Amino acid sequence: MRVAALALAAVVTVSASVLAAPPERKEPLSEKIKKERQSLEKLKGEIKEKKRKTEEAQRKEASVLQQIEEADHRIKLRREDLAAVNAKLREKDREIARTNSSLQRLRERITQRQDSIRSRLRVMYKEGPNGQLKLLLASSGYNDLLARSASLRWISRREYQLVEGHRVDHARLETTEAHLLQVRGELQGYQREITTTLAALREERTKKDGLLSRVRSEKVFYERSVGELEKSALRIEGLLRGFQERRRAAASVRAQPAGDGLARFKGRLNWPSDGDVVALFGRQKHPKFNTYVQRKGIEIRAAQGSVIRSVAEGVVAFADWMRGYGLLMIVDHGEGFFSLYAHASKLLVNVGATVRANQPIGEIGDTGLTGENTLYFELRQRGAALDPLAWLARRR
């Protein structure tokens, strides 16, 4: 009985506490859905941002040549900016020289007029205030009076012109000197702009040099760049096949003006540049990694901006950027012969242009997978690479 009573008391106590507790508030379903959606959107945003960063990291890590090409584009733009500012600077120098010449002539003329005015003032002082009247009164007759009067009027006009010219020259002198100060200020502004542009150019050049240093020193980076360069070489071969196919298709309709081929010029072709050959055609061993690459052309080192010349008559088939090769030009010489010119800083002719033998077609630079000012030159016959040194004229 006692145990039953205690149990009943416990049940009553628990029931009372339950009844006394406040009822639990339930969150509205719409509010809960809204919070879930917000959490989902936030999660999607985080996933998208992580994906973007991952893709960017993979892109940067995956393409050595792409990074180099992007650096080349920035360097080229900086150099063009620098060339434009230098051109303005030279024009301002010429303008300053012209202004200084004008100032010199004005000062000389002012000095001459001042001397003339002083001389005339001395004469007038000696003659006194009635000098002209005395001259008229000394006339021997009516005709002499008229002649003397005309002479005095001429002298008066001459004196007026002398004084007025002196005043105009002084005003012009002040204007020219003010203009000279303005031009010198503009000149200093261009000089500051050149300093800024040079600093930006050096920064971009340092970035590219860092990439090239990794290619030269890190085997993984080197092998990746070689692999990408091979892909670009395959793309070039595809372009050459396309050029030949279009030529054959067009030849069935009309004669093509690209040239008669290079076979008869073997050993007598013009050199594409006056620089020194620094890399030969054929199988080359890397000095550090003990790996080999098959070089399909030669490299010629020369000063930046040196002229690139077409080795023979032909038609420009390609003139644009090519990853690893930088600015590249391909000239179609007919009969399946093509010449390739890479690492240019500037291309001077466009696709479709007919070029003569020895005609300037570009300028040597350091675009593409190179850290020096070099011209990479290839000769192809129906896609096959030829040793350029066997075709170029022997140098004396």
Phi, psi and omega in degrees: 000317180297319180296319180296322180294317178298318180298317180296321179297320180297317180298317180297319181298312180299317181298320180296318180294322179295317181293327181284335183293143179291149181291142181290132180277130178261132180288138179300146183296321181296322178294320179296318179296320180298316179296320179297319179296317178299317178297321181293317179297319178297318179296319178298318178298318179296318179296318181296317180294318178296321179296318179298314180295321179295315180296320178296316179296318180294320180297314180295322182282329188280327188242097176293313184293328178296317178298319179294319179295319178297319177297320179298318179300315181294318179298317180299317179297317178298318180294322177294319176300316181296317179297320180295316180293321178298321178297317177296320180297316179297321178295320178295322176300316179295320179295320177297318179297317179295318180295319178297322177296318178297318178298319181297316179295320179297315181297320178296318180293321178297318179298316179298316181292323176298318178298318180295318180296319179298316179299316181294321179295323178296318179297314181297324179294318181293323182287335181085179185290339182251028184298317182290322179295318177300321180295320180290320182293337180278008182294143181273349181184182183296315182296321178294323178298315178298319181295316180293324178296318179296320179295320179294321177297321179296318179296321180296315178298319180297318180293321178297314179299323180296313181291317181295319177297322177298318179295315180297317179298320178296317178297317179295323178299315179297317179296316182294319178295321177295319178296321179298318177298320179296314181297320178296323175297317177296321179300315178296324176297316178295323178296320176294321179296321178296317178301316179295315181294320178298319179297316178295321179296316179297323179296314179295321179296322178296320178298315180294318178300324177296319177296315180294325178297320178294321178299320183283332189254337183249120186298318181299316179296317180298312182296324178294318180293322177297317178299318179292323179296322177297323177296320177295321178297320177296323178295320177298317178299322176296320177298317181297319177297319178297319178299315182295319180295318178293323178297315180297320180294319180287330181296332179287345181258312181207160180292144180261142184266021188284344181127176184255018181089176185245001188306318184284351181259007184302127182083001183228010182291149175293148176283141180284345181202158180270003184284187181263141177286123183243352177212133186262166176286146173112195184285126183236141179260136176287132185293343185246320190264357178060036177242163184238146172228151178262104181278129185260007178205194178238162175243136180239121181268134179205171180292147178300136181089354176298151187286138169259130183242147175289135183285342181198172178294145179179191180236135180291119181261335182209137177206090185192183177284143173222124186304127181091330181261348183071216177286123189234140172234137176239127179247129178268120182257004180087161179057030177081006179266134177223147171240142183238137182229116187236169180070020182291153173268338180205142174251132188260349180229157184255167178301136180095347181285140174274131181242149178267164173297134178074010179282136174298128181236351181187183177231141183292142179211205183226031179282154180086199185278067177205148178251003182236166176280100184223156170250122173265125187233131177234153168237134180233144172231112184051042177091336182280136180282135178250150176287112184301327183294338177281346184250333181283152180297143179293131180278145178274000000 
